[in-house]
Amino acid sequence: MRKLLILAITLCLLISGTSYAATTMRTVIDAEMNAAHHNNLGLEYLKEKYYFGAIKEFEIAIGISPNTQAAAVYHNNLGKTYMTIGYPQKAQTHFERALELYPLNFEYYKNLVDSFKEQNILDEKIVYYETNKKNRLNDIIIGLIYGAKGETRTEITMLDEFCNNEPELLITPAVKKYINNILK
């Protein structure tokens, strides 16, 4: 009888211990960390000039975390990779998506205008953005397009006007810094 009691207690302890371990050892998947990891791998591949690998890693990062501010970074990195390998039209798509997700990063605007320049569509895009002035941030694009066309005075005027009209925006200090670098 005593052996039976010890066996029953041991079984109870084993069963309860197993269920405790099963409930405390859950695997947590952190999508943001995984996306950032794939972005970092993409950056490493980019440094090594392994462009196909970089593109795939940035695409994975975007797929894991598609509609976040972090995804704007991933789209920008993918766009820069496409620019590096000579696909400015594909790059343009990703720079535009980066701006949709986070429109307050000045680098995204510069990259987008660079893709326009590579495609020789600066005149077409200036007409487009000047007729679609619903968004005050489009003034940044217009100013940068003028700069890409070699019209530095107009570029500075447009960007300075933007800074005066939008002094509180997070992007304004970056625009001012850019203007100061041009003036040096």
Backbone as numpy.savetxt, mean C-alpha at the origin, in Angstrom:
# Nx Ny Nz CAx CAy CAz Cx Cy Cz
-11.18 -53.58 43.97 -12.00 -52.39 43.97 -11.13 -51.13 43.97
-10.08 -51.18 44.77 -9.19 -50.02 44.87 -8.52 -49.76 43.53
-8.10 -50.80 42.83 -7.48 -50.64 41.52 -8.46 -50.05 40.52
-9.71 -50.44 40.62 -10.73 -49.91 39.74 -10.95 -48.43 39.99
-10.94 -48.02 41.26 -11.11 -46.62 41.63 -9.93 -45.79 41.12
-8.72 -46.28 41.27 -7.52 -45.58 40.80 -7.56 -45.47 39.27
-7.99 -46.52 38.60 -8.09 -46.49 37.16 -9.14 -45.47 36.71
-10.26 -45.40 37.40 -11.31 -44.44 37.06 -10.84 -43.01 37.26
-10.14 -42.76 38.37 -9.62 -41.41 38.64 -8.58 -41.03 37.59
-7.71 -41.96 37.25 -6.68 -41.70 36.24 -7.31 -41.38 34.90
-8.32 -42.14 34.52 -9.02 -41.88 33.28 -9.67 -40.51 33.29
-10.30 -40.16 34.38 -10.93 -38.84 34.49 -9.90 -37.72 34.35
-8.76 -37.91 35.01 -7.71 -36.89 34.91 -7.16 -36.79 33.50
-6.98 -37.91 32.84 -6.48 -37.89 31.47 -7.47 -37.21 30.54
-8.73 -37.53 30.70 -9.76 -36.94 29.84 -9.85 -35.45 30.09
-9.90 -35.04 31.34 -10.01 -33.61 31.63 -8.74 -32.87 31.22
-7.60 -33.49 31.37 -6.34 -32.86 30.94 -6.28 -32.69 29.44
-6.77 -33.65 28.71 -6.78 -33.57 27.25 -7.70 -32.47 26.78
-8.87 -32.37 27.38 -9.80 -31.32 26.95 -9.26 -29.95 27.32
-8.57 -29.83 28.45 -7.98 -28.56 28.85 -6.90 -28.15 27.86
-6.05 -29.12 27.50 -4.98 -28.83 26.55 -5.56 -28.45 25.19
-6.62 -29.12 24.80 -7.22 -28.84 23.51 -7.81 -27.43 23.46
-8.37 -26.97 24.59 -8.98 -25.65 24.59 -7.95 -24.53 24.73
-6.81 -24.80 25.32 -5.82 -23.74 25.51 -4.80 -23.67 24.39
-4.74 -24.65 23.52 -3.73 -24.68 22.46 -4.36 -24.39 21.10
-5.15 -23.36 21.02 -5.76 -22.98 19.75 -4.76 -22.20 18.91
-4.82 -22.42 17.63 -3.96 -21.70 16.70 -4.70 -20.44 16.27
-4.04 -19.32 16.41 -4.63 -18.06 16.00 -3.90 -17.59 14.74
-4.68 -17.31 13.72 -4.10 -16.82 12.48 -4.32 -15.31 12.43
-3.24 -14.58 12.36 -3.31 -13.12 12.31 -3.08 -12.68 10.87
-4.17 -12.33 10.19 -4.09 -11.98 8.77 -3.15 -10.80 8.53
-3.21 -9.79 9.39 -2.36 -8.62 9.20 -0.88 -8.98 9.28
-0.53 -9.84 10.24 0.87 -10.26 10.36 1.29 -11.08 9.14
0.40 -11.96 8.70 0.73 -12.78 7.53 0.89 -11.92 6.29
0.00 -10.95 6.11 0.10 -10.05 4.96 1.40 -9.26 5.01
1.73 -8.75 6.18 2.98 -7.99 6.33 4.19 -8.88 6.04
4.10 -10.13 6.47 5.20 -11.08 6.21 5.40 -11.27 4.71
4.30 -11.46 3.97 4.41 -11.63 2.52 4.91 -10.35 1.84
4.48 -9.20 2.34 5.00 -7.94 1.81 6.51 -7.85 2.02
6.96 -8.20 3.21 8.40 -8.15 3.49 9.18 -9.12 2.61
8.60 -10.31 2.36 9.25 -11.25 1.44 9.34 -10.63 0.04
8.26 -9.98 -0.36 8.26 -9.31 -1.67 9.35 -8.27 -1.77
9.53 -7.50 -0.70 10.59 -6.48 -0.69 11.97 -7.12 -0.79
12.15 -8.25 -0.12 13.43 -8.96 -0.20 13.67 -9.47 -1.62
12.64 -10.05 -2.22 12.77 -10.52 -3.60 13.07 -9.37 -4.54
12.45 -8.24 -4.29 12.68 -7.06 -5.12 14.15 -6.63 -5.04
14.70 -6.63 -3.84 16.12 -6.28 -3.68 17.02 -7.24 -4.45
16.61 -8.52 -4.48 17.40 -9.54 -5.16 17.11 -9.59 -6.67
16.25 -8.68 -7.13 15.85 -8.62 -8.54 15.13 -9.88 -9.00
14.46 -10.55 -8.07 13.62 -11.70 -8.38 12.19 -11.17 -8.47
11.89 -10.58 -9.62 10.65 -9.81 -9.78 9.40 -10.67 -9.76
9.45 -11.85 -10.36 8.28 -12.72 -10.34 7.91 -13.08 -8.91
8.91 -13.43 -8.11 8.65 -13.76 -6.69 8.10 -12.56 -5.94
8.64 -11.38 -6.21 8.17 -10.17 -5.53 6.71 -9.90 -5.89
6.38 -10.03 -7.17 5.00 -9.80 -7.61 4.06 -10.77 -6.90
4.43 -12.03 -6.86 3.57 -13.03 -6.22 3.39 -12.74 -4.73
4.44 -12.37 -4.05 4.34 -12.09 -2.61 3.46 -10.86 -2.35
3.61 -9.82 -3.16 2.75 -8.64 -2.99 1.29 -8.99 -3.28
1.06 -9.83 -4.29 -0.30 -10.26 -4.59 -0.90 -11.07 -3.44
-0.09 -11.92 -2.82 -0.57 -12.69 -1.67 -0.92 -11.75 -0.53
-0.04 -10.79 -0.26 -0.31 -9.82 0.81 -1.61 -9.07 0.56
-1.84 -8.66 -0.68 -3.08 -7.96 -1.03 -4.27 -8.88 -0.84
-4.12 -10.13 -1.26 -5.21 -11.10 -1.12 -5.59 -11.38 0.32
-4.61 -11.38 1.19 -4.87 -11.64 2.61 -5.56 -10.45 3.28
-5.14 -9.27 2.89 -5.64 -8.06 3.54 -6.02 -7.03 2.47
-7.13 -7.26 1.75 -7.39 -6.48 0.53 -7.87 -5.05 0.71
-8.59 -4.73 1.72 -9.23 -3.41 1.82 -8.79 -2.64 3.05
-7.51 -2.61 3.27 -6.97 -1.95 4.46 -5.96 -0.89 4.04
-5.60 -0.07 4.99 -4.55 0.93 4.73 -3.24 0.22 4.41
-3.00 -0.90 5.06 -1.79 -1.66 4.78 -1.78 -2.16 3.34
-2.94 -2.51 2.81 -3.01 -2.97 1.42 -2.58 -1.87 0.46
-2.76 -0.61 0.85 -2.29 0.49 0.01 -0.77 0.39 -0.17
-0.08 0.06 0.89 1.38 -0.12 0.82 1.72 -1.27 -0.12
0.97 -2.37 0.01 1.24 -3.54 -0.83 0.99 -3.23 -2.31
-0.10 -2.50 -2.59 -0.37 -2.10 -3.97 0.73 -1.18 -4.49
1.18 -0.25 -3.67 2.26 0.65 -4.09 3.53 -0.14 -4.39
3.85 -1.10 -3.54 5.05 -1.92 -3.78 4.91 -2.74 -5.06
3.71 -3.26 -5.30 3.48 -4.02 -6.53 3.59 -3.10 -7.74
3.05 -1.90 -7.63 3.16 -0.93 -8.72 4.62 -0.58 -9.01
5.40 -0.38 -7.97 6.82 -0.06 -8.17 7.55 -1.21 -8.85
7.16 -2.43 -8.51 7.78 -3.59 -9.15 7.44 -3.61 -10.63
6.17 -3.37 -10.96 5.78 -3.33 -12.37 6.50 -2.20 -13.11
6.70 -1.07 -12.47 7.45 0.02 -13.11 8.89 -0.42 -13.38
9.48 -1.12 -12.43 10.87 -1.56 -12.56 11.04 -2.49 -13.76
10.05 -3.34 -14.02 10.19 -4.30 -15.12 9.55 -3.81 -16.41
9.09 -2.54 -16.43 8.63 -1.95 -17.67 7.16 -2.14 -18.01
6.30 -2.24 -16.99 4.86 -2.35 -17.21 4.13 -1.20 -16.51
4.27 0.03 -17.06 3.67 1.18 -16.37 2.14 1.16 -16.32
1.50 0.50 -17.28 0.04 0.45 -17.25 -0.45 -0.41 -16.09
0.21 -1.54 -15.87 -0.14 -2.37 -14.70 0.20 -1.62 -13.42
1.32 -0.92 -13.43 1.71 -0.14 -12.25 0.66 0.91 -11.94
0.17 1.59 -12.98 -0.84 2.63 -12.80 -2.05 2.09 -12.03
-2.51 0.91 -12.40 -3.66 0.30 -11.74 -3.41 0.16 -10.24
-2.23 -0.26 -9.88 -1.92 -0.48 -8.46 -1.68 0.82 -7.71
-1.11 1.82 -8.37 -0.95 3.12 -7.72 -2.32 3.76 -7.49
-3.21 3.62 -8.45 -4.57 4.16 -8.28 -5.28 3.45 -7.12
-5.11 2.15 -7.03 -5.75 1.40 -5.93 -5.15 1.82 -4.59
-3.85 2.04 -4.56 -3.21 2.50 -3.32 -3.82 3.82 -2.88
-4.04 4.72 -3.83 -4.63 6.02 -3.51 -6.09 5.90 -3.07
-6.82 4.94 -3.62 -8.19 4.71 -3.16 -8.20 4.27 -1.70
-7.27 3.41 -1.35 -7.23 2.87 0.01 -6.67 3.85 1.02
-5.71 4.67 0.58 -5.11 5.65 1.49 -4.61 6.85 0.69
-5.44 7.87 0.55 -5.10 9.00 -0.32 -4.19 10.05 0.31
-3.61 9.78 1.46 -2.81 10.80 2.13 -1.31 10.49 2.13
-0.88 9.65 1.19 0.55 9.34 1.07 1.06 9.98 -0.22
1.91 10.97 -0.09 2.40 11.73 -1.24 3.17 10.87 -2.22
3.87 9.86 -1.74 4.64 8.97 -2.62 3.74 8.31 -3.66
2.53 7.93 -3.26 1.61 7.27 -4.19 1.28 8.18 -5.37
1.12 9.47 -5.10 0.83 10.44 -6.16 2.01 10.55 -7.12
3.21 10.64 -6.55 4.39 10.76 -7.40 4.55 9.51 -8.27
4.33 8.35 -7.68 4.45 7.10 -8.43 3.42 7.02 -9.55
2.19 7.45 -9.25 1.14 7.43 -10.26 1.51 8.32 -11.45
1.98 9.52 -11.17 2.36 10.44 -12.24 3.56 9.89 -13.02
4.48 9.22 -12.34 5.59 8.59 -13.05 5.08 7.53 -14.04
4.04 6.80 -13.63 3.48 5.79 -14.55 2.81 6.47 -15.74
2.16 7.61 -15.52 1.59 8.37 -16.64 2.68 8.80 -17.61
3.77 9.29 -17.05 4.88 9.77 -17.88 5.45 8.64 -18.72
5.63 7.48 -18.12 6.18 6.33 -18.85 5.26 5.89 -19.98
3.97 6.12 -19.81 3.00 5.73 -20.84 2.75 6.85 -21.86
3.39 7.99 -21.65 3.19 9.16 -22.52 1.73 9.60 -22.56
1.09 9.64 -21.38 -0.32 10.05 -21.32 -0.51 11.25 -20.39
0.52 12.06 -20.23 0.43 13.20 -19.32 -0.64 14.19 -19.77
-0.68 14.51 -21.05 -1.67 15.48 -21.54 -3.09 14.96 -21.36
-3.28 13.70 -21.67 -4.60 13.07 -21.50 -5.03 13.11 -20.03
-4.11 12.82 -19.14 -4.45 12.76 -17.71 -4.65 14.15 -17.12
-3.94 15.14 -17.61 -4.15 16.49 -17.08 -5.56 16.97 -17.43
-6.01 16.66 -18.63 -7.39 17.02 -19.02 -8.38 16.28 -18.13
-8.14 15.00 -17.93 -9.03 14.19 -17.09 -9.14 14.77 -15.67
-8.00 15.03 -15.04 -8.03 15.50 -13.65 -8.51 16.94 -13.52
-8.27 17.75 -14.52 -8.77 19.13 -14.45 -10.29 19.19 -14.64
-10.86 18.24 -15.34 -12.32 18.22 -15.50 -13.01 17.47 -14.37
-12.26 16.74 -13.57 -12.81 15.99 -12.43 -12.25 16.55 -11.13
-12.56 17.77 -10.83 -11.99 18.43 -9.65 -12.87 18.26 -8.41
-13.67 17.20 -8.36 -14.50 16.96 -7.19 -13.64 16.72 -5.94
-12.51 16.13 -6.16 -11.61 15.78 -5.06 -10.44 16.77 -5.04
-10.29 17.50 -3.94 -9.20 18.49 -3.82 -7.83 17.84 -3.93
-7.73 16.56 -3.61 -6.44 15.88 -3.70 -5.99 15.71 -5.15
-6.93 15.82 -6.08 -6.54 15.76 -7.50 -5.62 16.92 -7.88
-5.67 18.02 -7.11 -4.76 19.13 -7.38 -3.30 18.71 -7.23
-3.05 17.75 -6.37 -1.68 17.22 -6.23 -1.27 16.55 -7.52
-2.14 15.73 -8.06 -1.83 15.02 -9.30 -1.61 16.02 -10.43
-2.49 17.01 -10.52 -2.36 18.02 -11.58 -1.02 18.75 -11.47
-0.67 19.16 -10.26 0.61 19.84 -10.06 1.79 18.97 -10.45
1.75 17.71 -10.04 2.85 16.79 -10.37 2.92 16.51 -11.87
1.77 16.47 -12.53 1.78 16.27 -13.99 2.47 17.46 -14.66
2.14 18.67 -14.21 2.83 19.84 -14.78 4.34 19.73 -14.57
4.74 19.27 -13.41 6.17 19.09 -13.15 6.79 18.05 -14.06
6.07 16.94 -14.29 6.57 15.89 -15.17 6.67 16.37 -16.61
5.87 17.38 -16.97 5.92 17.96 -18.31 7.02 19.02 -18.42
7.69 19.31 -17.30 8.75 20.31 -17.31 8.28 21.71 -16.98
7.03 21.86 -16.60 6.48 23.17 -16.26 6.55 23.37 -14.74
7.76 23.58 -14.26 8.03 23.63 -12.83 7.30 24.78 -12.14
7.25 25.93 -12.76 6.58 27.09 -12.14 5.10 26.78 -11.89
4.43 26.19 -12.86 3.02 25.83 -12.70 2.86 24.75 -11.63
3.79 23.80 -11.63 3.77 22.74 -10.61 3.83 23.34 -9.21
4.78 24.22 -8.99 4.95 24.83 -7.68 3.72 25.65 -7.30
3.19 26.39 -8.25 2.00 27.21 -7.99 0.82 26.33 -7.57
0.59 25.26 -8.32 -0.53 24.35 -8.02 -0.37 23.70 -6.65
0.82 23.20 -6.38 1.05 22.50 -5.10 1.02 23.47 -3.93
1.55 24.67 -4.13 1.51 25.68 -3.07 0.07 26.10 -2.79
-0.71 26.25 -3.83 -2.13 26.58 -3.66 -2.85 25.47 -2.89
-2.52 24.23 -3.21 -3.11 23.10 -2.46 -2.76 23.21 -0.98
-1.50 23.47 -0.68 -1.06 23.58 0.72 -1.78 24.71 1.45
-2.00 25.81 0.77 -2.71 26.93 1.38 -4.18 26.62 1.62
-4.78 25.85 0.71 -6.19 25.50 0.84 -6.44 24.36 1.82
-5.45 23.51 2.02 -5.60 22.32 2.87 -4.47 22.23 3.91
-4.33 23.23 4.77 -3.20 23.23 5.70 -3.26 22.15 6.78
-4.43 21.60 7.04 -4.59 20.64 8.14 -4.46 19.18 7.72
-4.41 18.91 6.43 -4.33 17.52 5.98 -2.98 16.91 6.32
-2.98 15.61 6.57 -1.74 14.90 6.89 -0.73 14.92 5.75
-1.20 15.05 4.54 -0.32 15.02 3.37 0.37 16.35 3.12
-0.19 17.43 3.65 0.31 18.78 3.36 1.79 18.97 3.71
2.29 18.51 4.86 3.73 18.68 5.12 4.62 18.00 4.08
4.20 16.85 3.57 5.00 16.17 2.54 5.00 16.97 1.25
3.88 17.58 0.92 3.80 18.42 -0.29 4.70 19.65 -0.11
4.66 20.26 1.06 5.52 21.43 1.32 7.00 21.06 1.22
7.36 19.91 1.76 8.75 19.45 1.71 9.17 19.24 0.24
8.29 18.69 -0.54 8.56 18.48 -1.96 8.79 19.81 -2.67
7.94 20.78 -2.38 8.08 22.13 -2.97 9.44 22.72 -2.57
9.79 22.61 -1.30 11.07 23.16 -0.83 12.26 22.48 -1.53
12.16 21.19 -1.78 13.24 20.49 -2.49 13.36 20.97 -3.93
12.24 21.29 -4.55 12.28 21.81 -5.93 12.95 23.19 -5.93
12.63 24.00 -4.93 13.15 25.37 -4.89 14.63 25.44 -4.56
15.19 24.39 -4.03 16.62 24.41 -3.67 17.51 24.34 -4.87
